[in-house]
Amino acid sequence: MGYRPPKGVRPPQFEGKRTGRPKGSRNWAAGWRDAVWGFEHADDAGAVPPTAGAAIWRAFAADYFWEVQDWLESQGVI
């Protein structure tokens, strides 16, 4: 059986090489997509949300339409 380093210690063959995503980086595209979809369909009761997050955003935007619009504009999404 090969060498297994202790937990938290990188194997020697990976030293100096980046593996995986850098710490602190994330992709929020799906969250923004849900927020924009919910905002755009806030008054459309017949629309079927693509995700559960989109359904939550639609309910939120239906009650607080202008606040959601202001916030999305301040974030540069719409």
C-alpha positions, 0 to 999 in steps of 0.5 A: 500500500502506498504512503498515506500522509496524515490528515491535512498534510499534502502528499509529496507529489502535489507539493507546489501544484494547485489542485482544485478550486482556490480557497475563497472562490465560489460561483454564485451564478445559480443564485443570481439566476434564481433571484433575477428569475423571481424578480422577472416573474414576480407578478406571473402566478402561472409561471413554474419556477425552475428551482426552489430558490427561484420560487422563494425569490418570486414570493419575496419579489411579489411582496417587496418588488421595488426593494428587490429591484433596487437591490438587484440594480445596486448589485449590477445584475439587472 
